[in-house]
Amino acid sequence: MLPSALRSYTGTLHVEADGETLAALFHDLDRSYPGLRFRVVDEQGQLRPNMRVFVNGRDCRDLQRALGAQDAVAVVLALSGG
């Protein structure tokens, strides 16, 4: 599941991708939707501070986290302000 800010890359809320880890999943997404990974992952291979990733409903910041075939991943754009 993707936030509306990334739907311009995919045209849809839900997408499917393969990957044994979150990092591999974002690489697979980038093959289908060029530019999407750069919006989520920075030049050092870390999640951008304004992005949150949830695997099966649990917050995850580790891109090396292993994924199973049935895992659900949600990318959420964190809002900031005062």
LUMTOR-242297 format. One line per 10 residues: their letters; for each residue x, y, z of N, C-alpha, C, O. Coordinates in steps of 0.1 Angstrom, whole numbers, plus 5000, padded with zeros to 4 digits. Example, Ala and Ser with C-alpha at 12.3 -4.5 7.8 and 13.67 -1.06 7.14 Angstrom:
<atoms>
as) 5132:4943:5078:5123:4955:5078:5132:4967:5078:5142:4967:5085 | 5128:4978:5071:5137:4989:5071:5129:5000:5079:5134:5011:5080
</atoms>
This chain:
<atoms>
mlpsalrsyt) 5008:4988:5000:5000:5000:5000:5009:5012:5000:5019:5013:5007 | 5005:5022:4992:5014:5034:4990:5006:5047:4994:4994:5047:4992 | 5013:5057:4999:5006:5070:5001:5003:5077:4988:5009:5074:4978 | 4994:5086:4989:4990:5093:4977:5001:5101:4970:5001:5102:4958 | 5011:5105:4977:5023:5112:4971:5031:5103:4962:5038:5108:4953 | 5030:5090:4964:5037:5080:4955:5028:5074:4944:5033:5067:4935 | 5016:5077:4945:5007:5071:4935:5008:5076:4921:5004:5070:4911 | 5015:5088:4920:5018:5093:4906:5027:5084:4899:5028:5084:4887 | 5035:5076:4906:5044:5066:4900:5036:5053:4896:5040:5047:4886 | 5026:5049:4904:5020:5036:4902:5006:5037:4896:5001:5028:4889
gtlhveadge) 4999:5049:4899:4985:5050:4894:4975:5043:4903:4963:5043:4900 | 4980:5036:4913:4971:5029:4922:4976:5028:4936:4988:5031:4939 | 4967:5025:4945:4970:5024:4960:4978:5012:4963:4987:5012:4971 | 4974:5001:4957:4980:4987:4960:4988:4983:4948:4984:4983:4937 | 5000:4978:4951:5009:4972:4941:5014:4959:4947:5014:4957:4959 | 5019:4950:4938:5026:4938:4942:5040:4938:4937:5043:4943:4927 | 5049:4933:4946:5063:4932:4943:5069:4920:4950:5063:4915:4959 | 5081:4916:4945:5088:4905:4952:5101:4910:4958:5106:4920:4954 | 5105:4903:4969:5117:4907:4976:5118:4899:4988:5109:4898:4996 | 5130:4893:4991:5132:4886:5003:5135:4895:5015:5134:4891:5026
tlaalfhdld) 5138:4908:5012:5139:4918:5022:5132:4931:5018:5128:4932:5006 | 5130:4941:5027:5124:4953:5023:5133:4960:5012:5127:4966:5003 | 5146:4960:5013:5155:4966:5003:5152:4960:4990:5151:4967:4980 | 5152:4946:4989:5149:4940:4976:5135:4943:4971:5133:4944:4959 | 5126:4944:4980:5112:4948:4976:5112:4962:4969:5106:4964:4959 | 5119:4971:4975:5120:4985:4969:5127:4985:4956:5124:4993:4947 | 5137:4976:4954:5144:4975:4941:5135:4969:4931:5134:4974:4919 | 5127:4959:4935:5117:4954:4925:5106:4964:4921:5103:4965:4910 | 5102:4972:4931:5092:4982:4928:5098:4992:4918:5091:4997:4910 | 5111:4996:4920:5117:5006:4912:5118:5001:4897:5119:5009:4888
rsypglrfrv) 5119:4988:4895:5120:4982:4882:5107:4985:4874:5106:4988:4863 | 5096:4983:4882:5083:4985:4876:5078:4999:4876:5071:5004:4867 | 5083:5007:4886:5079:5021:4887:5091:5029:4890:5094:5033:4901 | 5099:5033:4879:5111:5040:4881:5110:5053:4888:5100:5061:4886 | 5119:5055:4898:5119:5067:4906:5112:5065:4919:5114:5074:4929 | 5104:5055:4921:5096:5053:4933:5106:5051:4945:5104:5056:4956 | 5116:5042:4943:5125:5039:4954:5132:5051:4959:5134:5053:4971 | 5137:5060:4950:5144:5072:4955:5135:5081:4964:5141:5088:4972 | 5122:5080:4962:5113:5088:4971:5112:5082:4985:5109:5089:4994 | 5116:5070:4986:5114:5063:4999:5128:5060:5006:5129:5061:5018
vdeqgqlrpn) 5138:5057:4998:5151:5053:5003:5161:5064:4998:5161:5067:4986 | 5170:5068:5007:5180:5079:5004:5192:5073:4997:5193:5061:4995 | 5202:5082:4994:5214:5078:4987:5223:5068:4996:5231:5061:4990 | 5221:5068:5009:5229:5059:5018:5221:5046:5020:5226:5038:5028 | 5210:5044:5013:5203:5031:5015:5195:5031:5027:5192:5020:5032 | 5191:5042:5033:5183:5043:5045:5169:5049:5041:5167:5056:5032 | 5159:5045:5049:5146:5051:5047:5147:5066:5050:5153:5070:5059 | 5140:5073:5041:5140:5088:5043:5132:5091:5056:5123:5083:5060 | 5136:5101:5063:5130:5105:5076:5115:5107:5076:5108:5104:5086 | 5110:5111:5064:5095:5114:5063:5087:5102:5059:5075:5103:5057
mrvfvngrdc) 5094:5090:5058:5087:5078:5053:5086:5068:5065:5096:5067:5072 | 5075:5062:5066:5074:5051:5076:5069:5039:5068:5061:5039:5059 | 5075:5027:5072:5071:5015:5066:5066:5005:5076:5072:5004:5087 | 5055:4999:5073:5049:4989:5082:5048:4976:5076:5043:4975:5064 | 5052:4966:5082:5052:4952:5077:5042:4945:5086:5044:4943:5098 | 5031:4941:5080:5020:4934:5088:5015:4942:5099:5012:4937:5110 | 5015:4956:5097:5010:4965:5107:5020:4969:5118:5017:4977:5127 | 5033:4964:5117:5043:4968:5126:5053:4977:5120:5058:4974:5109 | 5056:4988:5127:5066:4998:5122:5080:4991:5120:5084:4983:5128 | 5086:4994:5109:5099:4988:5106:5108:4998:5099:5104:5004:5089
rdlqralgaq) 5120:5000:5104:5130:5010:5099:5142:5002:5092:5150:5008:5086 | 5142:4989:5094:5153:4981:5089:5150:4975:5075:5142:4967:5074 | 5157:4980:5065:5155:4976:5052:5160:4962:5049:5157:4956:5039 | 5168:4956:5059:5172:4942:5057:5163:4932:5064:5166:4920:5064 | 5151:4937:5068:5141:4928:5074:5137:4918:5064:5133:4922:5053 | 5137:4906:5068:5132:4895:5059:5117:4896:5057:5110:4900:5066 | 5113:4893:5045:5098:4893:5041:5094:4879:5037:5101:4872:5031 | 5082:4876:5040:5076:4863:5036:5066:4866:5024:5063:4878:5022 | 5062:4856:5017:5054:4858:5005:5041:4864:5008:5035:4871:4999 | 5035:4863:5019:5022:4868:5023:5023:4881:5031:5012:4886:5035
davavvlals) 5035:4886:5034:5036:4898:5042:5030:4910:5034:5031:4912:5022 | 5023:4919:5042:5017:4931:5037:5026:4943:5041:5029:4944:5053 | 5030:4951:5032:5039:4962:5034:5031:4975:5031:5026:4976:5020 | 5031:4984:5040:5025:4997:5038:5035:5008:5040:5042:5008:5050 | 5036:5017:5030:5044:5029:5031:5036:5041:5034:5026:5043:5027 | 5040:5048:5044:5032:5059:5049:5041:5072:5049:5052:5071:5054 | 5035:5082:5044:5042:5095:5045:5040:5102:5058:5028:5105:5061 | 5050:5103:5066:5049:5109:5080:5047:5125:5078:5055:5131:5070 | 5038:5130:5084:5035:5145:5084:5043:5152:5095:5044:5146:5106 | 5048:5163:5093:5054:5171:5103:5048:5185:5103:5042:5189:5094
gg) 5051:5192:5114:5046:5205:5115:5044:5209:5129:5047:5201:5138 | 5038:5220:5131:5036:5224:5145:5023:5231:5147:5020:5235:5158
</atoms>
